[in-house]
Amino acid sequence: MMLTHHLFGLPTLIRPPAEYLPLIPGVPVEFWLGRLGKACVGVFLFLSGYGLACGVPPTWRRAGSKALRFWGMYLPYALGVWVIGQIWFGEMRAGQNLRFSDDWLTGLANLLTIRFDFAYEWWFAQTYILLILLSPLILPLTARPRLLAVLSVAGFLLGAALDVKGVRFGPVSLSNLLIWQLPFVQGALIARLPGRALPQLAAPAALAVLLVLFGLVESVAPAALTPVLIVTAPLWVLVLRAGIARLPDVGTRALVFLGSYSLALWLVHPFLCYYFAQGLIYAPRLSVLVLALLLITSLMVVIPVEAARRTVLARFGRAP
Protein backbone atom coordinates (compact mmCIF):
# COMPACT_ATOMS: atom_id res chain seq x y z
CA MET A 1 0.00 0.00 0.00
CA MET A 2 2.81 2.40 0.87
CA LEU A 3 4.78 1.76 -2.31
CA THR A 4 1.66 2.01 -4.46
CA HIS A 5 0.71 5.29 -2.80
CA HIS A 6 4.07 6.90 -3.47
CA LEU A 7 4.44 5.52 -7.01
CA PHE A 8 0.98 6.22 -8.39
CA GLY A 9 -1.04 8.29 -5.90
CA LEU A 10 1.05 11.48 -6.14
CA PRO A 11 1.41 12.18 -9.88
CA THR A 12 2.81 15.70 -9.37
CA LEU A 13 5.98 14.12 -7.95
CA ILE A 14 6.65 12.13 -11.13
CA ARG A 15 9.03 14.31 -13.15
CA PRO A 16 9.25 13.85 -16.94
CA PRO A 17 10.54 11.88 -18.70
CA ALA A 18 9.59 9.39 -15.96
CA GLU A 19 6.12 7.96 -16.48
CA TYR A 20 4.15 4.75 -16.21
CA LEU A 21 1.62 2.97 -18.42
CA PRO A 22 -1.65 1.88 -16.75
CA LEU A 23 -2.78 -1.71 -17.01
CA ILE A 24 -6.16 -0.59 -18.36
CA PRO A 25 -5.75 2.28 -20.85
CA GLY A 26 -7.94 5.21 -19.98
CA VAL A 27 -8.86 3.86 -16.53
CA PRO A 28 -6.68 5.26 -13.70
CA VAL A 29 -6.82 2.14 -11.54
CA GLU A 30 -3.24 2.66 -10.33
CA PHE A 31 -4.02 6.23 -9.29
CA TRP A 32 -7.09 5.11 -7.35
CA LEU A 33 -5.15 2.33 -5.64
CA GLY A 34 -2.37 4.81 -4.92
CA ARG A 35 -4.85 7.19 -3.32
CA LEU A 36 -6.22 4.40 -1.14
CA GLY A 37 -2.70 3.27 -0.26
CA LYS A 38 -2.41 6.22 2.14
CA ALA A 39 -4.49 4.09 4.52
CA CYS A 40 -1.29 2.17 5.36
CA VAL A 41 -0.29 4.87 7.87
CA GLY A 42 -3.53 4.54 9.83
CA VAL A 43 -3.29 0.75 9.67
CA PHE A 44 0.26 0.81 11.03
CA LEU A 45 -0.71 3.11 13.91
CA PHE A 46 -3.86 1.10 14.65
CA LEU A 47 -1.78 -2.07 14.95
CA SER A 48 0.78 -0.25 17.09
CA GLY A 49 -1.88 0.90 19.55
CA TYR A 50 -3.48 -2.55 19.51
CA GLY A 51 -0.18 -4.31 20.17
CA LEU A 52 0.85 -2.00 23.00
CA ALA A 53 -2.54 -2.30 24.69
CA CYS A 54 -2.38 -6.11 24.51
CA GLY A 55 1.07 -6.23 26.05
CA VAL A 56 2.53 -5.37 29.42
CA PRO A 57 1.21 -2.00 30.65
CA PRO A 58 3.72 0.61 29.48
CA THR A 59 5.89 2.50 31.90
CA TRP A 60 7.86 5.62 31.08
CA ARG A 61 11.03 3.56 31.03
CA ARG A 62 9.56 0.92 28.73
CA ALA A 63 8.13 3.58 26.40
CA GLY A 64 11.48 5.37 26.30
CA SER A 65 13.24 2.11 25.48
CA LYS A 66 10.82 1.36 22.62
CA ALA A 67 11.18 4.88 21.21
CA LEU A 68 14.96 4.56 21.45
CA ARG A 69 14.87 1.26 19.56
CA PHE A 70 12.83 2.87 16.79
CA TRP A 71 15.21 5.83 16.63
CA GLY A 72 18.14 3.39 16.60
CA MET A 73 16.71 1.93 13.41
CA TYR A 74 16.03 5.34 11.89
CA LEU A 75 19.45 6.79 12.69
CA PRO A 76 21.70 4.64 10.43
CA TYR A 77 19.52 5.39 7.40
CA ALA A 78 19.31 9.10 8.17
CA LEU A 79 23.06 9.29 8.74
CA GLY A 80 23.75 7.35 5.55
CA VAL A 81 21.50 9.58 3.48
CA TRP A 82 23.13 12.70 4.93
CA VAL A 83 26.61 11.44 4.09
CA ILE A 84 25.60 10.41 0.57
CA GLY A 85 23.92 13.76 0.03
CA GLN A 86 26.96 15.69 1.23
CA ILE A 87 29.45 13.73 -0.86
CA TRP A 88 27.69 13.06 -4.13
CA PHE A 89 24.59 15.19 -4.44
CA GLY A 90 25.07 18.39 -2.48
CA GLU A 91 22.19 20.85 -2.79
CA MET A 92 19.39 19.14 -4.68
CA ARG A 93 17.36 20.91 -7.34
CA ALA A 94 14.53 23.13 -6.13
CA GLY A 95 11.09 21.54 -5.94
CA GLN A 96 12.21 18.07 -4.92
CA ASN A 97 11.52 18.48 -1.20
CA LEU A 98 15.05 17.35 -0.44
CA ARG A 99 17.92 19.42 0.92
CA PHE A 100 21.37 18.51 2.20
CA SER A 101 22.45 21.58 4.07
CA ASP A 102 26.04 22.23 5.07
CA ASP A 103 24.70 23.48 8.40
CA TRP A 104 25.50 20.86 11.04
CA LEU A 105 22.66 22.00 13.28
CA THR A 106 20.17 21.38 10.48
CA GLY A 107 21.66 17.96 9.87
CA LEU A 108 21.55 17.12 13.57
CA ALA A 109 17.91 18.22 13.75
CA ASN A 110 17.13 15.76 10.94
CA LEU A 111 18.98 12.96 12.72
CA LEU A 112 16.92 13.67 15.83
CA THR A 113 13.62 13.69 13.84
CA ILE A 114 13.08 17.35 14.76
CA ARG A 115 13.16 18.20 11.03
CA PHE A 116 12.67 16.12 7.90
CA ASP A 117 14.54 17.99 5.18
CA PHE A 118 16.18 14.79 3.90
CA ALA A 119 12.83 13.37 2.78
CA TYR A 120 9.37 14.74 3.42
CA GLU A 121 8.11 11.16 3.78
CA TRP A 122 10.08 10.86 7.02
CA TRP A 123 7.64 13.15 8.87
CA PHE A 124 6.17 9.97 10.39
CA ALA A 125 9.25 9.32 12.53
CA GLN A 126 8.61 12.27 14.83
CA THR A 127 4.89 11.50 15.17
CA TYR A 128 5.45 7.82 15.91
CA ILE A 129 8.15 8.48 18.52
CA LEU A 130 5.90 11.00 20.28
CA LEU A 131 2.99 8.55 20.34
CA ILE A 132 5.20 5.86 21.84
CA LEU A 133 6.53 8.26 24.47
CA LEU A 134 2.99 9.36 25.34
CA SER A 135 1.63 5.81 25.54
CA PRO A 136 1.95 5.67 29.37
CA LEU A 137 -0.55 8.55 29.43
CA ILE A 138 -2.84 7.27 26.66
CA LEU A 139 -3.17 3.57 27.38
CA PRO A 140 -4.34 3.78 31.04
CA LEU A 141 -7.29 5.81 29.75
CA THR A 142 -8.58 2.72 27.92
CA ALA A 143 -10.09 1.85 31.31
CA ARG A 144 -12.46 4.76 30.58
CA PRO A 145 -13.17 4.10 26.89
CA ARG A 146 -15.86 6.74 26.38
CA LEU A 147 -13.70 9.49 27.80
CA LEU A 148 -10.69 8.40 25.75
CA ALA A 149 -12.80 8.16 22.58
CA VAL A 150 -14.18 11.67 23.07
CA LEU A 151 -10.73 13.12 23.79
CA SER A 152 -9.26 11.34 20.78
CA VAL A 153 -11.92 12.57 18.36
CA ALA A 154 -11.65 16.11 19.78
CA GLY A 155 -7.87 15.98 19.35
CA PHE A 156 -8.28 14.75 15.77
CA LEU A 157 -10.62 17.64 14.92
CA LEU A 158 -8.30 20.17 16.57
CA GLY A 159 -5.31 18.79 14.70
CA ALA A 160 -7.20 18.94 11.40
CA ALA A 161 -8.12 22.57 12.10
CA LEU A 162 -4.50 23.46 12.91
CA ASP A 163 -3.34 21.74 9.74
CA VAL A 164 -5.87 23.56 7.55
CA LYS A 165 -4.90 26.90 9.08
CA GLY A 166 -1.19 26.11 8.76
CA VAL A 167 -0.56 26.72 12.48
CA ARG A 168 2.87 25.52 13.64
CA PHE A 169 4.37 25.29 17.11
CA GLY A 170 8.13 25.19 16.73
CA PRO A 171 9.89 22.02 15.58
CA VAL A 172 7.21 19.62 16.85
CA SER A 173 4.25 19.07 14.52
CA LEU A 174 1.37 19.21 16.98
CA SER A 175 -1.14 18.89 14.16
CA ASN A 176 0.39 15.60 12.97
CA LEU A 177 0.39 14.24 16.52
CA LEU A 178 -3.24 15.20 17.14
CA ILE A 179 -4.42 13.87 13.79
CA TRP A 180 -2.61 10.54 13.78
CA GLN A 181 -3.25 9.63 17.43
CA LEU A 182 -6.79 8.68 16.38
CA PRO A 183 -6.01 5.30 14.73
CA PHE A 184 -3.48 4.60 17.51
CA VAL A 185 -6.21 5.13 20.11
CA GLN A 186 -8.72 3.13 18.05
CA GLY A 187 -6.39 0.15 18.12
CA ALA A 188 -5.81 0.48 21.87
CA LEU A 189 -9.54 0.68 22.58
CA ILE A 190 -10.41 -2.34 20.44
CA ALA A 191 -7.61 -4.34 22.07
CA ARG A 192 -9.31 -3.85 25.43
CA LEU A 193 -12.60 -5.34 24.25
CA PRO A 194 -13.57 -8.69 25.86
CA GLY A 195 -11.26 -11.35 24.52
CA ARG A 196 -8.90 -8.75 23.08
CA ALA A 197 -10.15 -9.59 19.61
CA LEU A 198 -11.10 -7.47 16.66
CA PRO A 199 -14.88 -7.16 16.25
CA GLN A 200 -16.25 -10.00 14.15
CA LEU A 201 -17.78 -7.72 11.53
CA ALA A 202 -18.26 -8.84 7.97
CA ALA A 203 -15.19 -7.90 5.96
CA PRO A 204 -17.16 -7.68 2.68
CA ALA A 205 -19.48 -5.14 4.29
CA ALA A 206 -16.48 -3.14 5.52
CA LEU A 207 -14.97 -3.21 2.02
CA ALA A 208 -18.27 -2.07 0.50
CA VAL A 209 -18.41 0.86 2.94
CA LEU A 210 -14.82 1.83 2.12
CA LEU A 211 -15.41 1.73 -1.64
CA VAL A 212 -18.63 3.76 -1.40
CA LEU A 213 -16.89 6.33 0.78
CA PHE A 214 -14.00 6.51 -1.67
CA GLY A 215 -16.36 7.07 -4.59
CA LEU A 216 -18.26 9.81 -2.78
CA VAL A 217 -15.15 11.60 -1.51
CA GLU A 218 -13.32 11.44 -4.85
CA SER A 219 -16.30 12.89 -6.68
CA VAL A 220 -17.26 15.55 -4.13
CA ALA A 221 -14.25 16.49 -1.96
CA PRO A 222 -10.97 14.73 -2.93
CA ALA A 223 -9.01 16.75 -0.36
CA ALA A 224 -10.99 15.03 2.39
CA LEU A 225 -9.77 11.55 1.46
CA THR A 226 -6.89 11.44 3.96
CA PRO A 227 -9.13 12.24 6.98
CA VAL A 228 -11.57 9.57 5.80
CA LEU A 229 -8.77 7.00 5.49
CA ILE A 230 -7.60 7.84 9.02
CA VAL A 231 -11.05 7.55 10.60
CA THR A 232 -11.77 4.26 8.85
CA ALA A 233 -8.53 2.53 9.92
CA PRO A 234 -10.41 -0.24 11.81
CA LEU A 235 -12.37 -1.12 8.66
CA TRP A 236 -9.14 -1.33 6.67
CA VAL A 237 -7.69 -3.69 9.27
CA LEU A 238 -10.77 -5.93 9.01
CA VAL A 239 -10.57 -6.05 5.21
CA LEU A 240 -6.82 -6.71 5.14
CA ARG A 241 -7.12 -9.32 7.90
CA ALA A 242 -9.79 -11.19 5.93
CA GLY A 243 -7.78 -11.00 2.73
CA ILE A 244 -4.58 -12.24 4.33
CA ALA A 245 -6.44 -15.14 5.95
CA ARG A 246 -7.34 -16.38 2.47
CA LEU A 247 -3.79 -16.35 1.16
CA PRO A 248 -1.91 -19.59 0.58
CA ASP A 249 1.00 -20.32 2.89
CA VAL A 250 3.54 -18.99 0.41
CA GLY A 251 1.71 -15.66 0.30
CA THR A 252 1.62 -15.45 4.08
CA ARG A 253 5.34 -16.21 4.32
CA ALA A 254 6.07 -13.53 1.71
CA LEU A 255 4.15 -10.93 3.72
CA VAL A 256 5.89 -11.97 6.92
CA PHE A 257 9.23 -11.52 5.16
CA LEU A 258 8.29 -8.09 3.83
CA GLY A 259 6.82 -7.16 7.19
CA SER A 260 10.13 -7.77 8.91
CA TYR A 261 11.60 -5.04 6.69
CA SER A 262 8.60 -2.71 6.55
CA LEU A 263 10.13 0.20 8.47
CA ALA A 264 13.40 -0.06 6.57
CA LEU A 265 11.51 -0.12 3.27
CA TRP A 266 9.65 3.01 4.32
CA LEU A 267 12.93 4.78 5.06
CA VAL A 268 14.65 3.81 1.80
CA HIS A 269 12.08 3.75 -0.99
CA PRO A 270 11.48 7.54 -1.35
CA PHE A 271 15.11 8.06 -2.38
CA LEU A 272 14.69 5.52 -5.15
CA CYS A 273 11.31 6.55 -6.54
CA TYR A 274 11.64 10.31 -6.00
CA TYR A 275 15.07 11.67 -5.29
CA PHE A 276 18.02 9.60 -6.49
CA ALA A 277 16.79 7.07 -9.05
CA GLN A 278 13.34 8.00 -10.33
CA GLY A 279 14.35 7.45 -13.96
CA LEU A 280 15.53 3.93 -13.16
CA ILE A 281 12.44 2.98 -11.15
CA TYR A 282 9.97 4.11 -13.84
CA ALA A 283 12.08 2.73 -16.70
CA PRO A 284 9.96 -0.45 -17.11
CA ARG A 285 6.96 1.89 -17.67
CA LEU A 286 4.32 -0.79 -17.14
CA SER A 287 2.86 -0.04 -13.70
CA VAL A 288 3.15 -3.57 -12.30
CA LEU A 289 6.80 -3.79 -13.34
CA VAL A 290 7.51 -0.34 -11.86
CA LEU A 291 6.07 -1.49 -8.53
CA ALA A 292 8.06 -4.72 -8.65
CA LEU A 293 11.29 -2.88 -9.46
CA LEU A 294 10.84 -0.43 -6.57
CA LEU A 295 10.24 -3.30 -4.17
CA ILE A 296 13.22 -5.32 -5.41
CA THR A 297 15.69 -2.40 -5.42
CA SER A 298 14.52 -1.27 -1.98
CA LEU A 299 15.06 -4.79 -0.63
CA MET A 300 18.53 -4.87 -2.20
CA VAL A 301 19.39 -1.85 -0.06
CA VAL A 302 17.69 -2.71 3.22
CA ILE A 303 18.57 -6.41 3.55
CA PRO A 304 22.36 -5.87 3.85
CA VAL A 305 21.90 -2.70 5.93
CA GLU A 306 19.59 -4.49 8.35
CA ALA A 307 21.94 -7.47 8.54
CA ALA A 308 24.80 -5.14 9.48
CA ARG A 309 22.67 -3.21 11.97
CA ARG A 310 21.46 -6.37 13.67
CA THR A 311 24.99 -7.76 13.83
CA VAL A 312 26.21 -4.61 15.59
CA LEU A 313 23.30 -4.69 18.04
CA ALA A 314 23.87 -8.38 18.77
CA ARG A 315 27.51 -7.71 19.62
CA PHE A 316 26.41 -5.15 22.17
CA GLY A 317 23.90 -7.62 23.59
CA ARG A 318 20.83 -5.72 22.44
CA ALA A 319 17.82 -7.01 20.55
CA PRO A 320 17.24 -5.50 17.08
Disulfide bonds with the S-S distance in Angstrom:
none
